[in-house]
Amino acid sequence: MQLLQTTDKDFSARFKTLVSDRREATVDVSGTVREILADVKVRGDAAVKDYTSRFDHYNPESLHLSASLIAEKAAQCPADVKAALELAAQRIAAFHQKQLPQDIGYTDTVGVKLGLNWVALSQVGIYVPGGRASYPSSLLMNALPAKIAGVERIVMTVPMPGGELNPVVLAAAQIAGVTEIYSIGGAQAIAALAYGTESIAPVDKIVGPGNAYVAEAKRQVFGTVGIDSIAGPSEILVVADSQNNPDWIAWDLLSQAEHDPSAQSILITDSETFAQQVIAAVEQILTTLPTKQVAAASWQNHAAVIIVSDLAQSIPLLNQLAPEHVELCVDNPQLLANQIKCAGSLFLGRHTPEAIGDYLGGPNHVLPTARSARFASGLSVYDFLKRITYLECNQQALQTIGEAAVTLAQAEGLPAHAGSVSVRLQ
């Protein structure tokens, strides 16, 4: 864990190192993934079943999960968990419903009709992890925006390690209205969604988190299909003054550290005393935390505590780090929030832990990582929509603007372009 102070002589150099820290897996899986993709593309279902047997130790007779099996397994979901999923779904759907954009259509001053229509993608694949990181909340975050956007076919793949299915995941699928589900995972699932097999029709876009093999597979099939993003290890940055309870902030930092040994937790504060209190609280919590092995590795190897003279100094530092999650635990968080340009999602005030956003706050928890918040946003309804623009010129409108088009086409050395306009002007 690094402790940095802006008044230190070497602060700029150490902060630059922190910003440039790449925490992605160092093992290169691209070659293995390329072989799996090529094999599934040629052999289809047979290849998918072979890899499922090899990696998940499960030999499915059918890749497709029947409606009766889904219902049977989903019924095993505890009632309180199902109620929580339903509340989460309601809140997520309500927030994303407000994102639906309006079409544009107008006639300009020379009589040209112009417009833009929003059109939903036809079919989308959702990858849902099924191993140690099995998150029904991610299913809701991916499926509900697609539903609200108007996607007609939503396909879900979820691995069954040892032939076991997570009832909570299937309950979440029922709540989200996802009925086409296949019991496969890994790079082979991404290949099946991208290229199609005898059992699985290909999709237009693949979304959802996964391990290094899934991430690499998504990278390699991009272009054949669309993807949401290449997700990296989770991140949280907390800006907090000394008026906070240090235990609260310690738990917030560990809430992301427990995701992955490569996750990163950063605290920025204007109090050295408070910083030391939070560090001590983290160490104390780690002694009994069930996810200690993962969280401790993240905290020890990638965490940082930055002490600033004034919390206003946190903004340029934060914008350089461009973190996935930002908590502003101060009295008037909106003042700082208005200055933030690079962050995945903001959590304002002392009573808004990031974990609320992970489950049922409303905004999406699929967010840009690895500083991609400099140019990317979290998953939304827009990710499942396309924009189609249109033009309509009448004879008079074409006469008015056509000569300029001919001039530009000739300047670019494209005579057929010029001809297609000028022939209508004669």
Rosetta blueprint (number, residue, H / E / L):
1 M L
2 Q E
3 L E
4 L E
5 Q E
6 T L
7 T L
8 D L
9 K L
10 D L
11 F H
12 S H
13 A H
14 R H
15 F H
16 K H
17 T H
18 L H
19 V H
20 S H
21 D L
22 R L
23 R L
24 E L
25 A L
26 T L
27 V L
28 D L
29 V L
30 S H
31 G H
32 T H
33 V H
34 R H
35 E H
36 I H
37 L H
38 A H
39 D H
40 V H
41 K H
42 V H
43 R H
44 G L
45 D H
46 A H
47 A H
48 V H
49 K H
50 D H
51 Y H
52 T H
53 S H
54 R H
55 F H
56 D H
57 H L
58 Y L
59 N L
60 P L
61 E L
62 S L
63 L L
64 H E
65 L L
66 S L
67 A H
68 S H
69 L H
70 I H
71 A H
72 E H
73 K H
74 A H
75 A L
76 Q L
77 C L
78 P L
79 A H
80 D H
81 V H
82 K H
83 A H
84 A H
85 L H
86 E H
87 L H
88 A H
89 A H
90 Q H
91 R H
92 I H
93 A H
94 A H
95 F H
96 H H
97 Q H
98 K L
99 Q L
100 L L
101 P L
102 Q L
103 D L
104 I E
105 G E
106 Y E
107 T E
108 D L
109 T L
110 V L
111 G L
112 V L
113 K E
114 L E
115 G E
116 L E
117 N E
118 W E
119 V E
120 A E
121 L L
122 S L
123 Q E
124 V E
125 G E
126 I E
127 Y E
128 V L
129 P L
130 G L
131 G L
132 R L
133 A L
134 S L
135 Y L
136 P H
137 S H
138 S H
139 L H
140 L H
141 M H
142 N H
143 A H
144 L H
145 P H
146 A H
147 K H
148 I H
149 A H
150 G L
151 V L
152 E L
153 R E
154 I E
155 V E
156 M E
157 T E
158 V L
159 P L
160 M L
161 P H
162 G H
163 G H
164 E L
165 L L
166 N L
167 P H
168 V H
169 V H
170 L H
171 A H
172 A H
173 A H
174 Q H
175 I H
176 A H
177 G L
178 V L
179 T L
180 E E
181 I E
182 Y E
183 S L
184 I L
185 G L
186 G H
187 A H
188 Q H
189 A H
190 I H
191 A H
192 A H
193 L H
194 A H
195 Y H
196 G L
197 T L
198 E L
199 S L
200 I L
201 A L
202 P L
203 V L
204 D L
205 K E
206 I E
207 V E
208 G L
209 P L
210 G L
211 N L
212 A H
213 Y H
214 V H
215 A H
216 E H
217 A H
218 K H
219 R H
220 Q H
221 V H
222 F E
223 G L
224 T L
225 V E
226 G E
227 I E
228 D L
229 S L
230 I L
231 A L
232 G L
233 P L
234 S L
235 E E
236 I E
237 L E
238 V E
239 V E
240 A E
241 D L
242 S L
243 Q L
244 N L
245 N L
246 P H
247 D H
248 W H
249 I H
250 A H
251 W H
252 D H
253 L H
254 L H
255 S H
256 Q H
257 A H
258 E L
259 H L
260 D L
261 P L
262 S L
263 A L
264 Q E
265 S E
266 I E
267 L E
268 I E
269 T E
270 D L
271 S L
272 E H
273 T H
274 F H
275 A H
276 Q H
277 Q H
278 V H
279 I H
280 A H
281 A H
282 V H
283 E H
284 Q H
285 I H
286 L H
287 T L
288 T L
289 L L
290 P L
291 T L
292 K H
293 Q H
294 V H
295 A H
296 A H
297 A H
298 S H
299 W H
300 Q H
301 N H
302 H H
303 A L
304 A E
305 V E
306 I E
307 I E
308 V L
309 S L
310 D L
311 L H
312 A H
313 Q H
314 S H
315 I H
316 P H
317 L H
318 L H
319 N H
320 Q H
321 L H
322 A L
323 P L
324 E L
325 H E
326 V E
327 E E
328 L E
329 C E
330 V L
331 D L
332 N L
333 P H
334 Q H
335 L H
336 L H
337 A H
338 N L
339 Q L
340 I L
341 K L
342 C L
343 A L
344 G L
345 S E
346 L E
347 F E
348 L E
349 G L
350 R L
351 H L
352 T L
353 P L
354 E H
355 A H
356 I H
357 G H
358 D H
359 Y H
360 L L
361 G L
362 G L
363 P L
364 N L
365 H L
366 V L
367 L L
368 P L
369 T L
370 A L
371 R L
372 S H
373 A H
374 R H
375 F L
376 A L
377 S L
378 G L
379 L L
380 S L
381 V H
382 Y H
383 D H
384 F H
385 L E
386 K E
387 R E
388 I E
389 T E
390 Y E
391 L E
392 E E
393 C L
394 N L
395 Q H
396 Q H
397 A H
398 L H
399 Q H
400 T H
401 I H
402 G H
403 E H
404 A H
405 A H
406 V H
407 T H
408 L H
409 A H
410 Q H
411 A H
412 E L
413 G L
414 L L
415 P H
416 A H
417 H H
418 A H
419 G H
420 S H
421 V H
422 S H
423 V H
424 R H
425 L H
426 Q L
